[in-house]
Amino acid sequence: MDKKYSVAVIGCGRAGFSYDLDPKRREVFSHIGAYKNSKKVSKIHAVDTSLEQLSLVKKSHPKIECFKSIDSMFEKNKIDILSICSPPSDRVDIVKKAAHNNVKAIFCEKPLSSDIIEAKSIVRVCSENNIVLAVNHFRRWDNFHIKIAELVRKGYIGNIQNIVVKYNKGILNTGSHIFDFIRMISGDIKHVRCIGNPTQDQKDPSLNIVGKTCNGEDFFLIGSDYNRFRIFEVEILGEKGRISTDNGYKIIIETVSDSKYNSEFQVLTPEDINIGQGRIGHYEAALENIIGALEKNRKILCDGDTALSSLLAAHTCLISHATGKQIELSELELV
């Protein structure tokens, strides 16, 4: 008989629960939604300090048991898998309580923490207590982005000339996603330098960044004002073509061909290649990966160390912004 798991979601805001209330989102887009869809889950618990948010959870899912505090939940229940979707500034204590109550796996929203030292502490606590830790940089579990990374690694567009990302909503919040995706397609980050003026939040500004990977490939991050519109565009320019994505939903793949308009140049021409749509099934795939790690010792596709590397790159951008200098990631040490 298949083992079933008791799960809990800490923080029932957007990623925890309420994304699934959006009628335009047709796929599962929350932790609670993923657990509800899984035949491996026996019982779901929800924790939030907001009674209003808990009432929305209860209205949508009457069988979910709701609590205002993590302590009251642990007093009455054994939890196997814990999702942490609360703000990234208060997660260390949650992880320590999870360890004290023998939680087997943690599925944590990104960024792992707003503080790099606290993020390191989270990884250490999980390691010392044999807790499987997965961090929701969703592209690691999204077939669309996995296929893009495979195309690049197999040389479909040739050697990378540069990567350009247009983004907003913060170098920590969105930037951790950016660096994780760059690492998927091009390897570790070597150095970064902040240029120009930042936009928006002083604590998490959208910075303009010039950087290089350890493979010698240049990348450019161009920040903008989130209050105007949402943008997350990635352009990977190779020697033989280009791959462009729009917020992870659509893709344009171009390869080199003769120009229609003159005999002198070769140009980039769109290819008729369909790799599907992005952002479909990644929550379910992440949960399957976590259960596979518990039952069959499978590798977590985005574990604590992987998430730390991306978070370190984002924090290094803030250091460059503060100092006006180019910063080598190898020169930074995590306590």
GUNUVO-41040 format. One record per residue: x, y, z of N, C-alpha, C, O in turn; residue in three letters. Coordinates in steps of 0.05 Angstrom, whole numbers, plus 5000, padded with zeros to 4 digits. Atoms other than C-alpha are relative to their C-alpha. Example, Ala and Ser with C-alpha at 12.3 -4.5 7.8 and 13.67 -1.06 7.14 Angstrom:
2
501849765000524649105156501850245000503950245013ALA 498449764999527349795143498550225014499550445018SER 
//
This chain:
335
501749765000500050005000501850255000503650275016MET 498449755002502750694981499850165025497750195037ASP 500049834977504851135038498750274993499150374971LYS 501249735004500851775046501250195021502150105042LYS 498649814984503452415077498150215011496250314998TYR 501449784987500652925126501750254994504150264999SER 498649765009502453625100498850255013496650255023VAL 500949744990501954345123501150234984503350214973ALA 499249765015502355025090500150235020498050305032VAL 499749774983505055605131500050254983501850304967ILE 500349765017502656255100498249944977499049814957GLY 502050075021496356225057499450244982497250284973CYS 500249785019497656835014500249904972499049694966GLY 500150065029499156814940501049724994499549554984ARG 498950265007503856224931498949775018498749545009ALA 501150204982501055864991497249904992496649664993GLY 502750075006493855884968498650174979497450074960PHE 501949835014490656494936500550044970498750134956SER 499650005029493956464867497849834986496949904964TYR 502050185013488955904853497250125000495450004987ASP 502649875001483156374865499750184975497550274968LEU 500049845024485056764802498749854977499749644969ASP 501450155021480056554748501649974974501049804957PRO 498450015024485256684694502249795001503449714981LYS 498050224997489956164723498649734997497049665015ARG 501450255005487755504694501549765012500349545015ARG 498450224989493355074724500350045030499850255041GLU 499349984972495154914796502250205004504350174991VAL 498049794997499055514821500550065030501250295036PHE 499649954971499555424897500849745013500449525002SER 499250234985502254954949497549845008497549595006HIS 502550144992495254784975498849864975497949644977ILE 501150125024493054664903501549744992500349554984GLY 498350245006498854174892499349775018499149545010ALA 500650214980497253794956497249894995496849654997TYR 502750095005489853764939499949814976498249634975LYS 500050165024491553454871501549735003501549574985ASN 498350234997496152924900498649775014497349815035SER 501150244987493952214916501849905022501049725037LYS 498150084979499952164962499650165026501050115045LYS 500549834977497152675011497549915015495449885002VAL 502350094985492552435067498550225014496050225016SER 501349784986491253085104501650254997504050254996LYS 498749745004492653825093499250185024496950195032ILE 500349804979493554345148500850274990502650294973HIS 499349725009493855105138500450175024498950165044ALA 499449824978496955625183500350294988501850334969VAL 499749725008496156385176499150175023497350105038ASP 500849824978495756965224497450154994496250275011THR 502449865008489957245184497549825000497549624985SER 502550165000483056965201498550034974497249844965LEU 501349965026480457265136501249814979499749694964GLU 498750185019485556865096499249715006498749564987GLN 500750284993484056225134497049944993496449724985LEU 502850045007476556325122499849954970498049804961SER 500050055029478056355047500949724994499849584976LEU 499050285003481955705052497749815007497249624992VAL 502150174991476255385091497649994981496449794976LYS 502249995018471055625042500649844974498849714964LYS 499350155024474855324983500549705006499949534989SER 499350284993477154695019499149945029500749965047HIS 501150044973472654525079501449795017501349815041PRO 498750214984476653915099502850075010503949935027LYS 497449914990483154305110499750105029497950275034ILE 500049904973484554415184501750255003504050254995GLU 498749745000486455135198500950085028499550025048CYS 498849914975490755445253501150284997501950364975PHE 498849735000493056145272502950005006504350205002LYS 497250014994499855915295501149734994499749534995SER 498750255006504855385278500249825025500149585024ILE 499850154974505455185352497449855005497549625012ASP 502550144995498055025358499649774980498349574987SER 500350225019498354605295501749765009500849545008MET 498250224993504354205319499149865026499849635031PHE 501050134975501054085387498149774995498049585010GLU 502150195006495653675354500549814977499149624972LYS 499750145025498653405290502949934995504750085002ASN 497450085011504553025261500150084971498450004955LYS 499749905027506953355197502449874986504649864997ILE 497850125016511152995144501350214982503750224981ASP 499049815019511853545092498950285007496550315009ILE 500849734992511754285110500750204978503050224970LEU 499649785019510854845059500350275016498650335032SER 499649744987513655515082499650224979501350264961ILE 500849795019510256085044499650275014498550455002CYS 500149754985510756625097502250184990503950104975SER 497949825010515057245086502849905006503249775026PRO 497350124997522457075077501650115024503850015028PRO 498549894977524457485138499749855026501149905045SER 500550134974521857005191499949704998498349575010ASP 500150285005523456305168501849825017501249585019ARG 498250174985529156065211498649875024498949635028VAL 501450124977524755965273498049794991497749595005ASP 501850205010519655595231501549744994500549525000ILE 498450235007525055125205500949855025500949615026VAL 499150124975527655005276497649855013498049635024LYS 502450144988520554835300499349754983498549554995LYS 500550235016519754375241501949775007501149545009ALA 498050204992526154015260499349885027499549635031ALA 500750104973523953965333497649814999497449635015HIS 502450175002517453645310500249784978498349674969ASN 499450235018520753145263498750014973497949804962ASN 500949975028518353425197502149874982504549904986VAL 498150155018521352995140500950174977503150134967LYS 499349845023521253515084498850275002496750315013ALA 500949725001520654265074500050094971502050054956ILE 500249885026518154585010499750305004497650405012PHE 499949714992520155325017499850184976501050124955CYS 500149805022518255914974502650154998504250175017GLU 497649835004523756334944499450295007497050365006LYS 497350094994527856704963500049855027498349895044PRO 499850174975530056225018499850175025498550095044LEU 500249814978530856825064500850284989502050294967SER 499249745008531657575058502950065010504050275002SER 497449974989538257495096501749764993500949534997ASP 498450225010543957075067501049825023501249585020ILE 499150164977546456855136497749835011498249605018ILE 502350164991539456635157499449784980498649564988GLU 500450205020538756265091502049775004501249535002ALA 498050214995545255895106499249845025499749605026LYS 500850134976542555735175497749804995497749585006SER 502350185007536155435145501149754987500349534993ILE 498850235013540354985100501449825020501249575018VAL 498550154981544654775158498249845019498649605024ARG 501950144983538754605204498849764986498549554998VAL 501150225015535654185150502049774996501249544999CYS 497950205004542153825136500549845026500749605026SER 499450134974543453685210497749825010498249645025GLU 502350154991536453405220498949814978496649714980ASN 500750185022536153005154497250074989495649904982ASN 502549905012530353435128500550064971502450204964ILE 499849945028529453435053499150294996496950365005VAL 500649725005529554165031499850064970501750024956LEU 500449915028526654404965499150295000497550375017ALA 500649715001526255144946498750054973499749964952VAL 501749985023521055364896501050204979499650404973ASN 499249875025525155644839498849824978500049634969HIS 501750195014519755344795501149914973500349694964PHE 499050085026523655324730501549745001501749604980ARG 498650264997527554724757498149774995499049554988ARG 502050215003521054324754498150044976496349884971TRP 501849935022517754654693501249894974503449974966ASP 498950135024518554244629500850204979502750164964ASN 499449795020518454874586502850105004504350124985PHE 497349894995524655164620502149785000504449834993HIS 498150225002527954484626500849954971503249904965ILE 499550045029527354404550501750234989503450184972LYS 498349775009530255104539502949955008504749984992ILE 497350064990536254924582501349784984503749794978ALA 498950225016537154274543500850094972502950024962GLU 499449895026536854644476502650155000504350124982LEU 497649844998542255124499502449825005504549854991VAL 497750174994546754584529500849824977503249764973ARG 499350175023546254154466500950164976501550044955LYS 498849835021548554744424498150074977499150134955GLY 501949945021542154874385500450284989500150334965TYR 499549725009543755624382503050065001503850305000ILE 497149964999551355524386500950105028499350115047GLY 499049894976555755814440498650265007497950424990ASN 501549764991552356354482501850254997504150255005ILE 498649745002554457064464499350175024501150295037GLN 500849864976550357394519497149935007495749824991ASN 502750044990544057354561498950275010500350405025ILE 501249744992539457964569497349945014495649805003VAL 502550044985533857974622498850275006500250445018VAL 501549774991528658524629498149925021496549735017LYS 501550094977525258484696499150235018499950465013TYR 500549814979522258844755499149845025499249605026ASN 500850104974519758734827502449885016502049695031LYS 497950044981526558694859502249804993501649594981GLY 497750185006533458384853500049765018501249555010ILE 500250244983532057914912497649834991497849594987LEU 502550155006524857724895500149884972499849644969ASN 499950115028525557664819502849924993503249734978THR 497350065007533057674815500949725008502549604994GLY 499350274992533657014853499049804979500449614973SER 500950165023529456704797501850034976502549834963HIS 498349955023533757034744502649855002503449714984ILE 497450134997540256774773499849705000501649564990PHE 500450295001537456084782499749914971500949704964ASP 500350085028535456064708502650034985503349864969PHE 497449965012542156344686501849765007503349664990ILE 498450234991545455794727499149744986500749574981ARG 501050235015540955274693501249984973501849764963MET 499250015028543255474624503050064996504150004975ILE 497349915005550255754635502049955023504350025020SER 498150064978553155534702500250225020498650425020GLY 499849824977555455914764500750284991501850334970ASP 499549725004555956664769502850085009503650015032ILE 497349924993563056954769500050275014501050295036LYS 500149744987561957694782497750164990496550104969HIS 502149815007556858254780500850285005502650345022VAL 499649724995556859004775497450154995496250124974ARG 502449845003551159484786500750264985502750394991CYS 499649755015550560064737497350165000495250045003ILE 502449845003545660644730498550035026499549985048GLY 501749954977539960814777498049775005496849684985ASN 502050204994535460304813497250114998496850354998PRO 502849924999527960314811498649875023499349645032THR 501850114979522760214866501349975028503050135036GLN 499550054972523759924935503050025008504749914995ASP 497349974990529960134974501149745011503549685008GLN 499150254989530259455009500549794978502349634981LYS 499750195021529459064945499650144973497650104959ASP 500349855025530759514885500449834976501649614978PRO 499550145026530659294813502450144987502350364977SER 497549895008537859404794500749934971499949734960LEU 498850065026541359454727502749875005504449985019ASN 497650164993546858924728501449914975500249824956ILE 498350125020552658734683501649785014502749835036VAL 498650224987555658054699501249804981500949824956GLY 498750215016559457444675499749745016500049735040LYS 500050264988558656704688502849885001504749994989THR 497450134998564456244706500849884973503249824969CYS 499450105027563955984634500850234982501450184958ASN 499149775016565756684610497850134983498450294965GLY 502349895015558756864584498950255014498450245038GLU 500949754990556357574593496950005004495549874988ASP 502949964997549457744621499450285009501150415021PHE 500949724995545558394629497249995012495449875000PHE 502649984988539758524676499150294999500550475007LEU 501149735003535359124661497550035017495549915010ILE 502349974982530759344717498050214991498750394975GLY 502149815007524259724711498050035023498349895043SER 501949934979518359994752497749804999496149804980ASP 502150204998513659434774497250135001495250014993TYR 502549874998508159944787498850074973496450134970ASN 500949935027507660074712498949754986496849764974ARG 500850255013507259354687501949785010504049845022PHE 498350234992510058654700501649924975500549904953ARG 498350105022515858424657502149815010503349855031ILE 497950194995520457824657500749874973499649664966PHE 499250095026523657734589502949915000504650055010GLU 497350115001529757304576500749954971499249834956VAL 499050045028533757324511502849875002504649995014GLU 497450145000539356814502501050014971499949884953ILE 498949965026543557014442502549824996504549855009LEU 497750175006548056474413501350074974500650274961GLY 498549955025552856444354498449914976498950004954GLU 501550115022547756064312497050055003495449954987LYS 502949954997541056324338499450145026501250235041GLY 500949854976536956634394497549865011495849774996ARG 502450104986531856384445499050235018500550345034ILE 501249794984527056894476497549895014496049745002SER 502450084986521756784529498750255012500050445019THR 501649784989516157234554498749915026496649775025ASP 501150074974514957144629499649705004497949625020ASN 500150284996515956404622497649864988497249624993GLY 502350135013509656274581500449934971499649714962TYR 499750045029511756334508503050014993504650125008LYS 497350015009518056224469500250064970498449994955ILE 499349965028521056464403502949894997504749975011ILE 497450115007526856054374500750094972499250044953ILE 499149905026530756364317502849884993504449845011GLU 497450105009536556084276500950164976499350314964THR 498849845022541156384224499249894973499249654967VAL 500750075027538856394152500650244982501150464991SER 499549785018539756804089497750215001495450135004ASP 502049794999536157474088498249994975499249934953SER 501949985023529957554044500450264984499650284961LYS 499949735011531858274030502650084987502650284972TYR 497549935014539158274008501849755000501249565015ASN 498250235003544857803990502450025018504249845018SER 497649944984549858104038500049875027502149795037GLU 500250084972547357884106498549745004496849664988PHE 501650214989544957284143498650125025499650305038GLN 501749894978539457424195498849785017499149545010VAL 501350204982535657084251497149974990495650174986LEU 502750065010529256744227498649815019499749615027THR 501550174981523856444272499749714990499249674966PRO 500450295006523555674274497349925009496250035028GLU 502650114992517155284278500449775019500249535011ASP 499450204980518854914342498150055023497950275034ILE 501949984978513654774395501049835024501149595022ASN 499250144976516154594464497950025022498449965045ILE 502249974980509454734498500050275013501650445007GLY 500349764985507455274546501349975027501349755039GLN 498850014973511055454610498150035022495750095018GLY 501549974975508555464681497649805002495549885011ARG 502150204998504454824675501249765015503149645006ILE 499350244986505054264726502550015017503449805027GLY 497449994985511254514762499649965030501349845043HIS 500550064972508054504831499749705005500949605024TYR 500350294997505953784822502649854996503249665010GLU 497450135004512753604794501950045023503449855030ALA 498349954976516253924854499249815023500949705036ALA 500950184979511853524902500849714994501649575012LEU 499250275008513252884863503049965005503849755014GLU 497150014995520753044868500549975030502349825038ASN 499750014971520153154943499449725011500949605026ILE 500850274991516452494954502049794989502649605003ILE 497950185010521552144909502550015016503949815019GLY 497749984982527052414953499649855026501449735036ALA 500750144975523552145015500049704997500949555014LEU 500550295003521951464987502349864985502849624990GLU 498050135017527551334936502750144999504450084982LYS 497549854997533051824956500750144974503150174967ASN 499549855024532252214891501150275006500550395027ARG 498849734996536052864882497950214997496350204978LYS 501849775002532053504895501150184978503550264978ILE 499149845023532453924831500850285008502550404995LEU 499149744989532854574871500149975030498250035044CYS 499650044971535654414940501050265013501250475000ASP 499149764985538254894993502550124989502750374987GLY 497549905011545254954964499650144973500850354968ASP 500649885025542555104895498650275003499450474990THR 501449744995537855644922501950205013501750445007ALA 498049824988543555934964501750134979502350374981LEU 498349895021547856024902498750234986499950444980SER 501549795014542456434867499550245019499750475010SER 500449784981540956834930502550165005502450405008LEU 497449874996548356984940500550194977501550424981LEU 499649835023548657264869498350255002499250474996ALA 501849774997542657714883501050195021501050435017ALA 499049834978545557964949502650144991503150374999HIS 497649885009552158094914499450254983501050444983THR 500949775015548458564867499550245018500150475012CYS 500549794981546258964928502650115011502850365015LEU 497449904991553459004952501350174979502450384985ILE 498949845022555659254884498550274998499850484993SER 501549755000550059774886500950195022501150435018HIS 499249844977552360014954502850104997503450335006ALA 497149935002559860034937500750124974502850254972THR 499349915027559660204863502249844987503449934967GLY 497850165010564659644851498949744987496749654993LYS 500550275010564758994811500849815023502949845035GLN 499550194978564258424861500349724989498649624974ILE 499550285007567157724851498649835021499049865045GLU 501450174980562657204883501949825015501449745038LEU 498150184986568756774900501350145023502550015041SER 498849854978571157334946498250025025499150105046GLU 501949994977564957284990499949745014500149535002LEU 500150244984564556795047497350005016496550215026GLU 502450034983558256535081500849905027502249705029LEU 499350094973558756485156498449755007498649655029VAL 
//
